Amino acid sequence: MDKTVFISLPIEELQTVIIDCINVCLKTNKERKSNQPETDNPITIQGVSELTGLTIPTLYGYCQRNEIPYSKKGNRLYFFKTEIIDWIKAGKSKTLKELQLDAEAYLSNKKKGLNYEK
């Protein structure tokens, strides 16, 4: 059982204590929310079009050829933002510097007699 204690405080100190308590609660709540992963809600083909800048007919073509990750429920197509972003990242071309580093690694391993595979 909790004990209730009454103390006498001037109103200004009481206001300060209340404000401090509210700030601590808000900070704790904000930290708790930032630690939780964002739920990945499905988006429609219009949302994917806005996200990627591709036209809707182009996206339908990608779906038909299974070139883009999608889910289908009934006659509706659904996409997940994280999957679309990963799909875009998978098509990333290497920079000139990355190609040079790969070439140097290949050549140095070839001299040592090692097979270079990624």
Secondary structure, 3 states (H helix, E strand, C coil): CCCCCCCCCCHHHHHHHHHHHHHHHHHHHHHHHHHCCCCCCEECHHHHHHHHCCCHHHHHHHHHCCCCCCEEECCEEEEEHHHHHHHHHHCCCCCHHHHHHHHHHHHHHHHHCCCCCC
